Amino acid sequence: MTDDAQRRAQRARTGDHTPANALTDLPTFHHLAIGHPTVGHPCADMSAWAFETDFSDMPAAVRLAAAGLTADCHVVHVLGFAQACELAAVDRALPALIREALDDWARRARFCGAIAGHYECAVRTMHALEMHFATLADPVDRRRTLCSRAEASFTARQIELGTYDAENAWRPESRLLSRQMAWEDLIDEAAVVTAGPAPRAEPADDACFDGLDDDVDLGLPPVAHAASLQLRRTLDVPGVREALAGGGGVVILDVPEQLTLAFFKDTAESKRAIPFGVEILVEDAPARPSDAAKRERQYVAYLRREKPVLALSPDAGGCLPAVAVRAADHRLTLSPITGADVAAVIRGTTGQAVSEADRARLEGLTFTAADVAAAVRPRRDPGQCVEHIVRLVTPTPASGRGRDLTLDQLHGAREAVEWGRGAIADLAAWRGGEHWATVRNGLLLGGLPGTGKTLFAQALANSSELPLISSSLMEWQGTGEAHLGTTLKAMRECFARAKALATGRRGCILLIDEVDVFVDRRTVQHRHADYVLQITNGFLEQLDGAGGREGVIVIGTTNDVNRVDPAIRRPGRLGRTIMIGLPDVEERVAMLRVRLGDDLRDADLLPVAYRTERHTGAMIEALVEDARRRARHAGRPLALDDLLDVAGAGDADTPEATLYRLAVHESGHALQAHLSDPDRDLIVTLQSREGVGGWVELVVADSGVWTRAEAEARIRIGLAGRAAEEIILDSASSGARQDLLTVTRIAVRMLGEWGLGERSLIAVERDPVTALATDPRLQAETSALLDRLYAETRDTVRRHAGAVRRIAEALLVERRLDGARVARLVAEAGPARRR
């Protein structure tokens, strides 16, 4: 570019000019598109051009339309002239030269209509110039046409975004950005669309284009810009471009991100990397079966044509008809957004280049379209955009508060944590080239509410630095109109979003909460069975569908593992089942330490752990936060007494006499459990919570197979609490209600189902209430058995009354005793203090 041209461009950019001399110095869209210098508004330009043009040989309709192009004409008159030329140009009776002139005039008028702010004109101009470009041989004409097409596309985008200023678009200062766009398009596409080596102007050759990169598209929406770069890179595969350039090639492209797919569907500029003449189909999942059938017929029709087909969808297996998948020459997945893509998008949006230091920060990271949309915005400088987007994709260190934990900080789920560490190691091997089948990619977590099932998924995501998506059937049903079609569509979109985040061997964790809603299909017999079956089948399809789920680790949670359909639990789906139980005392100490963070570093937390028997992880977290709140309200630092007070808050309002009765009751259970098996490990606690005053837990796992002696031993343990109240306090209480229900249930099953009584071996499985109400003989035998065992238990408690009192006194002080402590208290000589 000459020094004079550089000077003029610099003056135009800085505003150091007057409109009059700039109109003369700076070529505008008319000069580039139709060789006619501008004199003002596009309609005025068309009027001036028409005044100088001879239409005498043209059809009457064209002459009439041209007559409307007066000095004060409106864009409607320009559109009328374009339509008249287009209609006349298809008349084969006219000479070829006249038809060519009419085509040229129609393009000219459409272009002017576009600059005047007419969206349809802008889009039609783009397509017309693309077709015209293919017919040109002269390099200068090809460059001008390509430049004009880029200006039209830029105009269409601005109109679409609502940012186009039609009244001032013709002015030189408004033309500068469009001219930059046109020039960049020229140097970016010249190597592809021109015959032979095309002259490439370096950005430094023109002051208007300083610092532009080859992948920069000025003015393009950030997500559309990123999508264009992703598409270009994805299609740059040997054989793919040849399939799209030749006749009849079929390429399927999975676009897992819905936001990117929406831009492919709604904006033309995101599809610029696709060769001209390709049939572009952007599909979502069919909402109804009739839609799927209609789509299949459409694809059969497409395959009959000679045009190549490019089909974009979230997942071809669920969105495209089978005939399209079988006919595909290539099936690809859209390349993820890279750091280089982000740098180009930032340059195109802000107009400023990203520094080398910021480029280094972006290197090696993978981004989503949502990240780009959130971080790259106008009126920001590149540094701000980079800072924001890096913060979005960079995990912060776990704080130990709430769900912000790592696997090293997660206690009470040893088996699950071990599985998670193995999964992280498997992911590292997969990224190194191992097959996805070698990765632990499906897990079903079972356990009581609050035991940490969902927390484990978050901790795994934090430790592996993987994105986490959490969803459930209830969430899918809450999408749209909540019928079967929208629910299945939401399900597919959820898995597609996870696949999008997993692209580029990054990986993703998908948490499906409450998977017991996908019940065993063999047990479904109600009138809505078809709905349930299709929902469960849809979930199974997503777990291991035709498209696969490489890169996606699926974790399901449930409170009842036995309700989950067995097909979900088979290998290849959620193939591993892990139960998370209640934490033991050591795990509770570790939980407290993690939740306390830097507070109470040197404090002994064992007394607090003793008071939190049968607490879940969620309850431990709530206890610590309640203690912090108590200290904050008192205006002082957190103290150990705050934790102890919160842990024992249930006992604060309990009368002393009632508390002693509870201690005696639990001491009777503990005594009988110890005497029945001195080597048995047990835990006895005194904690008032949720209607329970305390309990005795037998640590050894139940084998599930009992002899008569073992069943009677369990009944004695259950009756010992009531017996202790009668012996020590001279009266029983309603506190034995649950004990009596339990021992009655054991006795009924022992006599009526297990064949361990004196009656025949007939076994009938019934609930205790029905069994006792309908079988007088069973009722009599059960009553006799319980009376005999209760008398024996009373004698045992009477002989060891001193031990019962000692255990009760220790419980009142310590609140929790283990089996060894109980054994020492039983073995002590001498009577205990009487109350």
Rosetta blueprint (number, residue, H / E / L):
1 M L
2 T L
3 D H
4 D H
5 A H
6 Q H
7 R H
8 R H
9 A H
10 Q H
11 R H
12 A H
13 R H
14 T H
15 G L
16 D L
17 H L
18 T L
19 P H
20 A H
21 N H
22 A H
23 L H
24 T H
25 D H
26 L L
27 P L
28 T L
29 F H
30 H H
31 H H
32 L H
33 A H
34 I H
35 G L
36 H L
37 P L
38 T L
39 V L
40 G L
41 H L
42 P H
43 C H
44 A H
45 D H
46 M H
47 S H
48 A H
49 W H
50 A H
51 F H
52 E H
53 T L
54 D L
55 F L
56 S L
57 D L
58 M L
59 P L
60 A H
61 A H
62 V H
63 R H
64 L H
65 A H
66 A H
67 A H
68 G L
69 L L
70 T L
71 A L
72 D L
73 C L
74 H L
75 V H
76 V H
77 H H
78 V H
79 L H
80 G H
81 F H
82 A H
83 Q H
84 A H
85 C H
86 E H
87 L H
88 A H
89 A H
90 V L
91 D L
92 R L
93 A L
94 L L
95 P L
96 A H
97 L H
98 I H
99 R H
100 E H
101 A H
102 L H
103 D H
104 D H
105 W H
106 A H
107 R H
108 R H
109 A H
110 R H
111 F H
112 C H
113 G H
114 A H
115 I H
116 A L
117 G L
118 H L
119 Y H
120 E H
121 C H
122 A H
123 V H
124 R H
125 T H
126 M H
127 H H
128 A H
129 L H
130 E H
131 M H
132 H H
133 F H
134 A H
135 T L
136 L L
137 A L
138 D L
139 P H
140 V H
141 D H
142 R H
143 R H
144 R H
145 T H
146 L H
147 C H
148 S H
149 R H
150 A H
151 E H
152 A H
153 S H
154 F H
155 T H
156 A H
157 R H
158 Q H
159 I H
160 E H
161 L H
162 G L
163 T L
164 Y L
165 D L
166 A L
167 E L
168 N L
169 A L
170 W L
171 R L
172 P H
173 E H
174 S H
175 R H
176 L H
177 L H
178 S H
179 R H
180 Q H
181 M H
182 A H
183 W H
184 E H
185 D H
186 L H
187 I H
188 D H
189 E H
190 A H
191 A H
192 V H
193 V H
194 T L
195 A L
196 G L
197 P L
198 A L
199 P L
200 R L
201 A L
202 E L
203 P H
204 A H
205 D H
206 D L
207 A H
208 C H
209 F H
210 D L
211 G L
212 L L
213 D L
214 D L
215 D L
216 V L
217 D L
218 L L
219 G L
220 L L
221 P L
222 P H
223 V H
224 A H
225 H H
226 A H
227 A H
228 S H
229 L H
230 Q H
231 L H
232 R H
233 R H
234 T H
235 L H
236 D L
237 V L
238 P L
239 G L
240 V H
241 R H
242 E H
243 A H
244 L H
245 A H
246 G L
247 G L
248 G L
249 G L
250 V E
251 V E
252 I E
253 L E
254 D E
255 V L
256 P L
257 E L
258 Q H
259 L H
260 T H
261 L H
262 A H
263 F H
264 F H
265 K H
266 D H
267 T L
268 A L
269 E H
270 S H
271 K H
272 R L
273 A L
274 I L
275 P L
276 F L
277 G L
278 V L
279 E E
280 I E
281 L E
282 V E
283 E L
284 D L
285 A L
286 P L
287 A L
288 R L
289 P H
290 S H
291 D H
292 A H
293 A H
294 K H
295 R H
296 E H
297 R H
298 Q H
299 Y H
300 V H
301 A H
302 Y H
303 L H
304 R H
305 R L
306 E L
307 K L
308 P L
309 V E
310 L E
311 A E
312 L E
313 S E
314 P L
315 D L
316 A H
317 G H
318 G H
319 C H
320 L L
321 P L
322 A H
323 V H
324 A H
325 V H
326 R H
327 A H
328 A L
329 D L
330 H E
331 R E
332 L E
333 T E
334 L L
335 S L
336 P L
337 I E
338 T L
339 G H
340 A H
341 D H
342 V H
343 A H
344 A H
345 V H
346 I H
347 R H
348 G H
349 T H
350 T H
351 G L
352 Q L
353 A L
354 V L
355 S L
356 E H
357 A H
358 D H
359 R H
360 A H
361 R H
362 L H
363 E L
364 G L
365 L L
366 T L
367 F E
368 T L
369 A H
370 A H
371 D H
372 V H
373 A H
374 A H
375 A H
376 V L
377 R L
378 P L
379 R L
380 R L
381 D L
382 P H
383 G H
384 Q H
385 C H
386 V H
387 E H
388 H H
389 I H
390 V H
391 R H
392 L H
393 V H
394 T L
395 P L
396 T L
397 P L
398 A L
399 S L
400 G L
401 R L
402 G L
403 R L
404 D L
405 L L
406 T L
407 L H
408 D H
409 Q H
410 L L
411 H L
412 G L
413 A L
414 R H
415 E H
416 A H
417 V H
418 E H
419 W H
420 G H
421 R H
422 G H
423 A H
424 I H
425 A H
426 D H
427 L H
428 A H
429 A H
430 W H
431 R H
432 G L
433 G L
434 E L
435 H L
436 W H
437 A H
438 T H
439 V L
440 R L
441 N L
442 G E
443 L E
444 L E
445 L E
446 G E
447 G E
448 L L
449 P L
450 G L
451 T L
452 G L
453 K H
454 T H
455 L H
456 F H
457 A H
458 Q H
459 A H
460 L H
461 A H
462 N H
463 S H
464 S H
465 E L
466 L L
467 P L
468 L E
469 I E
470 S E
471 S E
472 S E
473 L H
474 M H
475 E H
476 W H
477 Q H
478 G L
479 T L
480 G L
481 E L
482 A L
483 H L
484 L H
485 G H
486 T H
487 T H
488 L H
489 K H
490 A H
491 M H
492 R H
493 E H
494 C H
495 F H
496 A H
497 R H
498 A H
499 K H
500 A H
501 L H
502 A H
503 T L
504 G L
505 R L
506 R L
507 G L
508 C E
509 I E
510 L E
511 L E
512 I E
513 D E
514 E L
515 V H
516 D H
517 V H
518 F L
519 V E
520 D L
521 R H
522 R H
523 T H
524 V L
525 Q L
526 H L
527 R L
528 H L
529 A H
530 D H
531 Y H
532 V H
533 L H
534 Q H
535 I H
536 T H
537 N H
538 G H
539 F H
540 L H
541 E H
542 Q H
543 L H
544 D H
545 G L
546 A L
547 G L
548 G L
549 R L
550 E L
551 G L
552 V E
553 I E
554 V E
555 I E
556 G E
557 T E
558 T E
559 N L
560 D L
561 V H
562 N H
563 R H
564 V E
565 D L
566 P H
567 A H
568 I H
569 R H
570 R L
571 P L
572 G L
573 R L
574 L L
575 G L
576 R E
577 T E
578 I E
579 M E
580 I E
581 G L
582 L L
583 P L
584 D L
585 V H
586 E H
587 E H
588 R H
589 V H
590 A H
591 M H
592 L H
593 R H
594 V H
595 R H
596 L H
597 G L
598 D L
599 D L
600 L L
601 R L
602 D L
603 A L
604 D L
605 L L
606 L H
607 P H
608 V H
609 A H
610 Y H
611 R L
612 T L
613 E L
614 R L
615 H L
616 T L
617 G H
618 A H
619 M H
620 I H
621 E H
622 A H
623 L H
624 V H
625 E H
626 D H
627 A H
628 R H
629 R H
630 R H
631 A H
632 R H
633 H H
634 A H
635 G L
636 R L
637 P L
638 L L
639 A L
640 L H
641 D H
642 D H
643 L H
644 L H
645 D H
646 V H
647 A H
648 G L
649 A H
650 G H
651 D H
652 A H
653 D L
654 T L
655 P L
656 E H
657 A H
658 T H
659 L H
660 Y H
661 R H
662 L H
663 A H
664 V H
665 H H
666 E H
667 S H
668 G H
669 H H
670 A H
671 L H
672 Q H
673 A H
674 H H
675 L H
676 S H
677 D L
678 P L
679 D L
680 R L
681 D L
682 L E
683 I E
684 V E
685 T E
686 L E
687 Q E
688 S E
689 R E
690 E L
691 G L
692 V E
693 G E
694 G E
695 W E
696 V E
697 E E
698 L E
699 V L
700 V L
701 A L
702 D L
703 S L
704 G L
705 V L
706 W L
707 T L
708 R H
709 A H
710 E H
711 A H
712 E H
713 A H
714 R H
715 I H
716 R H
717 I H
718 G H
719 L H
720 A H
721 G H
722 R H
723 A H
724 A H
725 E H
726 E H
727 I H
728 I H
729 L H
730 D L
731 S L
732 A L
733 S L
734 S H
735 G H
736 A H
737 R H
738 Q H
739 D H
740 L H
741 L H
742 T H
743 V H
744 T H
745 R H
746 I H
747 A H
748 V H
749 R H
750 M H
751 L H
752 G H
753 E L
754 W L
755 G L
756 L L
757 G L
758 E L
759 R L
760 S L
761 L L
762 I L
763 A L
764 V L
765 E L
766 R L
767 D L
768 P H
769 V H
770 T H
771 A H
772 L H
773 A H
774 T H
775 D L
776 P H
777 R H
778 L H
779 Q H
780 A H
781 E H
782 T H
783 S H
784 A H
785 L H
786 L H
787 D H
788 R H
789 L H
790 Y H
791 A H
792 E H
793 T H
794 R H
795 D H
796 T H
797 V H
798 R H
799 R H
800 H L
801 A H
802 G H
803 A H
804 V H
805 R H
806 R H
807 I H
808 A H
809 E H
810 A H
811 L H
812 L H
813 V H
814 E H
815 R L
816 R E
817 L E
818 D E
819 G H
820 A H
821 R H
822 V H
823 A H
824 R H
825 L H
826 V H
827 A H
828 E L
829 A L
830 G L
831 P L
832 A L
833 R L
834 R L
835 R L
